[in-house]
């Protein structure tokens, strides 16, 4: 078997506050193969963006991180700053959700795309400028736009610039954190198609984060659903979207009306309540206070991911309802509940 390009092993992230450490990501294990597209879904506050920032150690100093983030077999959390600078952009890059806030308003977009090329690829200015023109063409913009400032571009154009910057140093992995949140539906479709085509043509691995399960199911090969800092379901994208086995994954999928079905449009399915306070997580399964199909013991048992696929094709869910009915004790399936606080780690 080939080594995954990205492997998360027990990744835990918390934020130090005056009231103690607030858990944001709790013991996440995920893998991403070379050339694969993995989507991470969940409500706001589920830990998606914290997970993305932790992959390249972009979290603020108040964050504590434990576990391992293996990129091409090398632990990002153990890298020295020199090695980390080399890995950023060239090994893995990130597309942030707020392009206007991520771009420098007093520099042209050409200069901003050129900077990582000059720093990481050690080429001359003429070659870097030619690369910028090539990248702008690949994302559907005129090369002359290199002289424009961010405020002179539309929201969709700025997002295209962010994609061009992410591809500038030909990374093996692109992390897209809510890349279309601020865009209208038509531009969103264009940007998603663009990202999908570019990563496929270059053989790049993609980790895309969104609250929109339907978007991820269209773009990605696999989906991971997060709730309260943990992955509660993971599997093939189409299967997770259409046949979710965790009640939370099913609730996310049912939140979208069916096109052509007036009944679903007039009565969209929702999920009552709010995600739990990370400083006061409920006992047992963190989802059980909102779960419409909870069982009596769900407030005591915190299940780990368990095979849940209808055909055994890598679909797992952390729910007692998918456990085999073979006399196995529920307690035996709970292999150390996910931690509720992060431990200080060397950054």
C-alpha positions in Angstrom: 0.0 0.0 0.0 1.2 3.5 -0.8 1.9 6.0 2.0 -0.9 8.6 2.3 0.1 12.1 1.3 -1.5 13.5 4.5 -2.2 11.6 7.7 -3.7 13.0 10.9 -3.0 10.9 13.9 -4.8 11.9 17.1 -4.8 15.6 16.2 -6.1 17.6 19.2 -6.2 21.4 19.3 -7.3 23.7 22.2 -7.2 27.4 22.9 -5.9 28.8 26.1 -8.2 31.2 27.9 -8.6 32.7 31.3 -11.1 29.9 32.1 -8.7 27.1 30.9 -8.1 25.3 27.6 -11.1 25.3 25.3 -11.1 22.2 23.1 -11.7 22.8 19.3 -10.4 19.6 17.7 -10.6 16.4 19.7 -8.5 13.4 18.6 -9.0 13.5 14.8 -7.6 10.6 12.7 -7.8 11.1 8.9 -5.9 10.2 5.8 -5.7 11.7 2.3 -4.2 9.8 -0.6 -2.2 11.3 -3.4 -4.6 12.8 -5.9 -7.6 12.3 -3.7 -10.2 15.0 -2.8 -11.5 14.9 0.8 -14.3 17.1 2.0 -14.7 18.1 5.7 -18.3 19.2 6.6 -20.0 20.5 9.7 -21.7 23.5 11.3 -19.9 26.6 12.4 -17.9 25.8 15.5 -17.4 22.2 14.7 -13.6 22.6 14.4 -13.2 22.6 10.6 -11.2 25.8 10.1 -9.1 25.0 13.2 -8.3 21.7 11.7 -7.2 23.3 8.4 -5.0 25.9 10.1 -3.4 23.3 12.3 -2.2 21.4 9.2 0.3 24.2 8.4 0.8 25.5 11.9 -1.1 28.7 11.2 -2.9 28.8 14.5 -2.4 31.7 17.0 0.0 31.4 19.9 -2.9 30.7 22.3 -3.5 27.4 20.6 -2.1 24.1 22.0 -1.6 21.2 19.6 -0.9 17.5 20.1 -0.9 14.4 17.9 0.8 14.1 14.5 0.3 15.8 11.1 2.3 13.7 8.6 2.8 15.4 5.3 4.5 13.0 2.9 5.7 11.1 6.0 7.1 14.1 7.8 5.5 15.5 10.9 4.6 19.1 10.4 4.3 19.7 14.1 8.0 18.7 14.6 9.5 20.8 11.8 11.9 23.6 12.5 10.9 27.0 11.1 13.2 26.8 8.2 11.7 23.5 7.0 8.2 24.7 7.7 8.7 27.8 5.5 9.9 25.5 2.7 6.8 23.2 3.1 4.3 26.1 3.1 3.4 27.0 -0.5 5.7 24.4 -2.1 4.5 21.3 -0.2 1.0 22.5 0.8 -0.9 25.7 0.3 -4.2 27.1 1.6 -7.1 29.0 0.0 -8.7 31.1 2.7 -12.4 31.9 2.7 -12.1 35.7 2.9 -10.1 36.7 -0.2 -10.5 40.5 0.4 -9.1 40.0 4.0 -6.3 37.7 2.8 -5.0 39.9 0.0 -2.8 42.9 0.7 -4.8 46.0 -0.4 -1.7 48.1 -1.2 0.0 45.6 -3.5 -1.0 44.6 -7.0 -2.2 41.0 -7.3 0.8 40.3 -9.6 3.3 41.3 -6.9 1.4 39.1 -4.4 1.5 36.0 -6.6 5.1 36.7 -7.6 6.3 36.8 -3.9 6.1 33.1 -3.1 7.4 32.1 -6.6 10.5 34.2 -6.0 11.0 32.9 -2.5 10.4 29.2 -3.0 11.3 28.5 -6.6 14.5 30.6 -6.9 13.7 32.0 -10.3 14.4 35.4 -11.9 11.8 38.2 -12.0 11.1 37.7 -15.7 10.4 34.0 -15.2 8.2 34.8 -12.2 6.2 37.4 -14.1 5.7 34.9 -16.9 4.5 32.3 -14.3 2.0 34.9 -13.0 0.5 35.5 -16.4 0.2 31.7 -17.0 -1.5 31.3 -13.6 -4.0 34.1 -14.2 -4.8 32.6 -17.6 -5.4 29.2 -15.9 -7.9 30.7 -13.5 -9.8 32.5 -16.3 -8.4 36.0 -15.9 -6.6 38.3 -18.3 -2.8 38.6 -17.8 -3.2 42.4 -17.7 -5.0 42.0 -14.4 -1.7 41.4 -12.7 -1.4 45.2 -12.4 -4.7 45.5 -10.6 -5.2 46.0 -6.9 -7.6 43.8 -4.9 -10.3 46.5 -4.6 -10.5 46.8 -8.4 -11.6 43.1 -8.7 -15.0 41.5 -8.0 -15.4 38.9 -5.3 -15.2 36.0 -7.8 -12.0 37.5 -9.4 -10.4 37.9 -6.0 -11.1 34.3 -5.2 -9.6 33.3 -8.5 -6.4 35.2 -7.5 -6.4 33.2 -4.2 -6.5 30.0 -6.2 -3.7 31.2 -8.5 -1.6 32.0 -5.4 -2.3 28.5 -4.0 -1.1 26.9 -7.2 1.9 29.2 -7.7 4.6 26.8 -6.3 3.0 23.6 -7.6 2.1 22.1 -4.2 1.2 18.5 -3.6 -1.7 19.5 -1.4 -4.2 22.4 -1.6 -6.4 23.2 1.5 -9.5 25.1 0.6 -11.2 26.6 3.6 -14.8 27.6 2.7 -13.5 29.0 -0.7 -17.0 30.1 -2.0 -18.8 31.2 1.2 -19.0 34.9 0.2 -19.9 34.3 -3.5 -23.2 34.2 -5.3 -24.5 30.9 -6.6 -23.4 31.3 -10.2 -19.9 32.4 -9.3 -19.7 29.7 -6.6 -20.4 27.0 -9.3 -17.7 28.5 -11.5 -15.1 28.6 -8.7 -15.9 25.0 -7.7 -15.6 23.8 -11.2 -12.3 25.6 -11.6 -10.8 24.1 -8.4 -12.0 20.7 -9.4 -10.5 20.9 -12.9 -7.2 22.3 -11.8 -6.5 19.8 -9.0 -7.5 16.9 -11.3 -5.4 18.0 -14.2 -2.3 18.5 -11.9 -2.8 15.4 -9.8 -3.0 17.6 -6.6 -4.6 16.3 -3.4 -7.5 18.5 -2.2 -8.8 19.0 1.4 -11.9 21.1 1.0 -13.8 22.5 4.0 -17.4 23.7 3.9 -20.7 23.7 5.8 -22.4 22.7 2.6 -22.6 19.0 2.3 -24.1 19.1 -1.2 -21.1 21.1 -2.5 -18.6 18.7 -1.0 -20.4 15.7 -2.4 -20.2 17.1 -5.9 -16.5 17.9 -5.7 -14.9 15.4 -3.4 -14.2 11.6 -3.4 -14.7 11.2 0.3 -16.5 13.1 3.1 -15.7 13.5 6.8 -18.4 15.0 9.0 -17.3 16.9 12.1 -19.3 17.6 15.2 -18.0 19.2 18.5 -14.4 18.8 17.3 -14.6 15.2 16.3 -15.1 13.3 13.1 -18.4 11.4 13.5 -18.8 10.0 10.0 -16.4 9.4 7.1 -16.9 7.6 3.8 -17.4 7.8 0.1 -18.9 11.2 -0.7 -22.1 10.1 -2.5 -22.8 7.4 0.1 -22.4 9.8 3.1 -24.6 12.5 1.4 -27.4 10.1 0.4 -27.2 7.4 3.0 -25.6 9.0 6.1 -25.4 6.5 9.0 -24.8 9.1 11.7 -27.9 11.1 12.7 -25.9 14.4 12.4 -24.7 13.6 8.9 -28.3 12.7 7.9 -29.5 16.0 9.4 -26.9 18.0 7.3 -27.9 16.2 4.2 -31.6 16.7 4.7 -31.2 20.4 5.2 -31.2 20.9 1.4 -34.5 21.1 -0.4 -35.0 18.7 -3.3 -35.1 20.5 -6.7 -38.6 20.1 -8.2 -40.1 18.9 -4.9 -42.4 21.7 -3.6 -43.0 19.8 -0.3 -39.3 19.7 0.6 -38.9 23.4 -0.4 -41.8 24.5 1.8 -40.9 22.3 4.7 -37.1 22.1 4.8 -35.7 19.7 7.3 -33.6 21.3 10.0 -31.9 20.5 13.2 -33.1 22.1 16.4 -30.8 23.5 19.0 -27.2 24.7 18.8 -23.8 22.9 18.9 -22.6 22.3 22.4 -20.4 24.7 24.3 -16.9 23.3 23.9 -16.2 24.2 27.6 -19.2 22.2 28.8 -19.5 19.2 26.5 -22.3 16.8 27.4 -21.4 13.3 28.7 -21.5 10.4 26.3 -22.1 11.2 22.7 -21.8 15.0 22.2 -24.7 15.0 19.7 -27.2 13.2 21.9 -29.0 16.3 23.3 -30.0 17.2 19.7 -30.3 13.7 18.3 -33.8 12.8 17.1 -33.1 9.0 17.4 -31.1 8.9 20.6 -31.2 5.9 22.8 -31.2 5.7 26.6 -27.5 4.9 26.9 -26.3 7.7 24.4 -25.7 10.0 27.3 -23.2 7.5 28.8 -21.5 6.0 25.8 -19.1 8.0 23.5 -18.6 5.6 20.5 -15.6 5.7 18.2 -15.9 5.4 14.4 -17.2 2.0 13.5 -17.8 0.3 10.1 -21.1 1.5 8.8 -21.1 1.1 5.1 -23.8 -0.9 3.3 -21.1 -2.6 1.2 -18.1 -2.3 3.6 -16.4 0.3 1.4 -14.7 2.4 4.0 -17.8 4.1 5.5 -17.6 4.6 9.2 -19.8 6.3 11.8 -19.5 7.1 15.5 -23.0 6.0 16.6 -24.2 3.2 18.7 -26.9 2.4 16.1 -24.3 1.1 13.6 -22.8 -1.3 16.1 -23.2 -5.0 15.3 -25.8 -6.9 17.2 -23.7 -9.8 18.1 -23.6 -9.7 21.9 -20.7 -7.2 21.9 -20.7 -4.9 24.9 -21.2 -1.3 24.1 -18.4 -0.4 26.6 -16.0 -2.5 24.6 -16.5 -0.4 21.5 -15.6 2.8 23.3 -11.8 2.9 23.0 -10.9 5.9 25.2 -13.4 8.7 24.7 -12.0 11.7 22.8 -10.2 14.2 25.2 -12.1 17.3 26.2 -9.0 19.4 26.7 -5.8 19.8 24.8 -2.4 19.1 26.2 0.4 21.6 25.8 2.7 20.7 22.9 5.9 22.0 21.4 5.1 24.3 18.5 
